[in-house]
Amino acid sequence: MATEQQLANLRPPIKPGEVRNPQGHNQYTYRRNFEKAVDQALGGKLSPELKQFIPESVLPLIEGREDLTTGEAIALVQIAKTLTGDEKATSETLARLWLKTERHEHTGPDGKDLAGQGESALDEFTRRMDVIESRREADTGADEPGSPGGLVQ
């Protein structure tokens, strides 16, 4: 049962004919519109107003490039900061280039960790491949008629 404190924050029920979202936009519509606006801004040519915010160390990289988009300018600034040793910029750049993977722990029905089995399976596969390769090398050397196990090439 809900307490009075919980009910205090609830809005009254919608009355017949009442519209609480007259434009029909939900959070996804706003997000999509924002993403479109950002794409248009980043895809457009770099304006002189925005050039003033580019660090002087990056200006030589963009001089003479009239077709440079805002997105490309942002990328150049980020890379220049990374190359100058800015730790935060380096971290952000690497996070964009190589996405972090989550570590998942897997256990079997008996509760034993299955993650360690992956390495032993790889070792077993490598061992088997070595055996196959050594047999292949031994068999290809036995070309004489009547030799056991020769491979046909």
N, C-alpha and C positions, 0 to 999 in steps of 0.2 A: 504494500500500500504506500502511495506517495505521501510524503510529509507536506505540511503547509509551506515550508521553506522551498521545497522542490517545485511546488506548484506556483510559487510567487513569480518565477521568471518566465512562465509560459504565457504566450499570447492567447487571447480569447479565440475560440473557434471562428473559422471563416463564415461569414453570413452569406446567405444566398445572394448572388449577384456581385459580391465583393471580389475584387481582383487585387492581390498583394504584389504581383509582379507584372505590371501592365505591359512592359516592353518584352517580356518573355525571355530575358537573358538570364542564364545561369552562370556559375563560376567558370565553366569551360568556354562559354562564349566570350567572356571578358579576357580569359587567358589567350584564346585564339586570336582575338583582335589585337592584343598587346604583342603577341609574337609576330603577327603580320606587320605591325608598325615598326618593330625592331628590325625585321628583315628588310623592310623598305629603307629604313635609316642606314643600316649597315651596307646595303647593296648600292646605295646612291653614291655619287662622287663626293670626295672629301671637300667640304666647303672651306673657304678661307677662315670662317669663324672658328671652325674646329681645328684648323692647322695651328692656331696660336697655343693650343694645349699640348702639342707634341713636344717632347723634350728635345733640346738642341742636339743631343747625341744621335737622335734618329733622323733629324732633318736631312743629312746627306743621303740617306737611303731613299728618301721620297722626292728629292729634288728632280725636276724634269719629268716626273710621272704625273701627267694630267689625268690619266684614266684610273688612278688609284681610288678604290672605294674606301668608305669609312671602316668597314670590317677589316680590310687588308691593312689599313693604317694601325688599327688596334692590335692586330696580330704582330706587326713589325715592332710596335712599342713593347709589347709583351716579350717578344723574343730578344729585343735589345736589352731589356731589363734582366732577362734570364742570363744572357751572355756576360753582363757586367757583374754577375755574382749576387744579385738581389735574391735572398733566400725565399721570400714569399712568392716572387714571380716565378722562380724555378719550381717551387712546389706546385703552383697553380698550372704551369705549363706541363709539367710531368703528369699531373692529375688529368689533364685534358688529353694528352697523347696516349697514356697507358692507364686505362681505367682500373680502379682497384677491384680486385675480386674478393668476394666474401669467403671466409673459411667456414666450411660446414663439416661438422663431425658426424660420422656415420657409424652406427653400431648395428650389429646383427641381433637376431632374436634372443641370443644368449647374453647380450649386453657387452660383448667384446668389441673393441674398436676395429673397424674394417679399414681404416685409413692406412694402416701399416701393411695390409695385404696388397695394396697397389704396388708398393715397391718390390715385394717378393714376387708378385706376378710379373713385373717388368724384368726382374733378374732371371726368372724362369724362362721368359720369352727370349731374352738375350742369350741365355745358355743354349736353348734349343736352336736358335738361329746359328750360333757358332758351330753346333754339331752338324747341322745341315750343310753349312758352308764348307766345313772340313771334309765331309763325305763327298760333296760335289767336287772339291779340289782333288781328292783321292781318286774318284771315279773318272774324271776327265783325263787323268794321267794314264789310265789303263785302257789303251786303244787296241791292244793285241786281241786277235780273235781267241775266244775261249776264256778270256779273263772274266772273273765273276764281277757282276755289278757295274759294268761299264755303261756310261750314259751315251745315248745317241745324240750327236750334234748335227 
